[in-house]
Amino acid sequence: MTDDQIAALEALSSSELRQRWTEVTGSVVPKVSPRLLRLALAWELQARAHGGLSRETTRELDQRSRGHTRTARPSAGMRLAREWQGRLHVVTVGEDQVVRWDGREWRSLSEVARAITGTRWSGPAFFGLKKKVAA
């Protein structure tokens, strides 16, 4: 179905493309050429059919576009250490990408950071994986 929808974009006029954009995205039509709008519509249709970008990819693209910080992804076998209120906390990331700390398994570094501090922290920032980009 998506291939047919994408192929049909070629036959649409500029006004039909703008109308289709609003139908598909529900947002304001960007001020771009009809050619570029066709490409953007094709991407939107494919993203809806196949799931789009992952949350990690979206976050990384957003960070790169703003140019403020870069977050390294924790990799399998990584050990992260952080001292908090006089106690050393060591977290390991397993081959299965499960975060282990204090004899338990956690879904994310942020959950561990929250458990350690009692407040909402970015896990990557807490464990030093989020770095400011030099100007």
N, C-alpha and C positions, 0 to 999 in steps of 0.2 A: 504493500500500500504506500509506504513512504517513497519508494522509487517513482511511483506514478505521480505522487503529489509534487515531488521535486521536478520531474520532467514537465509537469503542467505549468510551473512557474515561468518557463521560457515564453509561453504564449500570452502572459498577462501584460496588460498595459501598465503605465506608471501609476495611474489612479487605482487600478485593480490590485497592484502590488501593495500599495499603501493600505488598502482596505483589508487585504489578506494578512498583513503584518498585525493590524489591530485585532483581527479575529484570533490569530495564533498566539500572540504575546499578551494582548490586553494592555499594551503600553503605547505611549506616544511614538509615532513614526520618526525614526532618526532622519536627520537631514543629510542624506547620502544619495549617490546616483542610483538609478534603477538597477544597474548591474550589481552594485554592492548590496543593495537591498535584497536582490534575488539570492546572493550568496548567504546573507545573514538569515533570510527565511529558510533556506535549505538547511543551514546549521540548526536552527531552532526546531525544524521538523525532525531532523535526525536525532537531536538531543532528547526530544520528547519520546521518540520511538525506542531509543537505545540507552536512555538514562543520563545523558549529559556528562559533565565533568564531575569528578569526585570532589568531596569536600576539601580534601588535602590539596588537590590541584587548584581549586578556586582560591583557597587561602594563600597558596604560594604565588599565584598570579597577582592577587591583590597586593601582597607584600612587595612584590617586585615593581608593580606599577607605582606604588607610593614611595618606594625606595628608602623607608625608614629602618626596617628590621629584616632579618633573615632568620628563619627557624630551621634548624637541622632536624631531620627526622631521626628518632631513636631507631637504631638498627639491632638486629638479633645479636645477642651476646654482650650488648653494651651494659656497662655498669656506671651508674651515675651516683655521685656522692654530694651531699649538701649538709652543712652544719646548721642546725637551727636550735637556738636557745641552749647552747652548750652540749647538744647531743648530735652525733654523726648519724645521718640517715643514708643508707646505701640501697639503691634500687637497681634491679637487674631486669633486662628485657630478654625474654626467652626466644628461642628459635621460632616459637609459635606466636611471637609478638605480644605475649601476655606480660604485663608489668607485675613484678613480684617485689613486695616490700613487707617487712615485719611479719614474715611467715604466711602472708596471704597473697592472693592474686587480685589484681585491680584492672579495670578496663582502660585506664588512662593515667598518664603522669599527673594530670590535673586533679584527679581523684586522690592520689597520694599526697599531693601538695596541700589539698584541702584538709586531709586527715592529719597531716603534720602541723599545720598552722592554725586550723580552726576557722580559716577565712577562705574566700574564693581567690585562688591564685591560678595563673596560667602555669600549668606543669612545665612546659618547655622553658618558660622564663625562670621559674623557681629553680630548676636544675641546670640552668646555664646553656640551654640549647638555642635560646632566642638572643641574637646579637644585634646591636645597633650597627647600621651601615655607616661607614665613614663618609663624610661629605665630600 
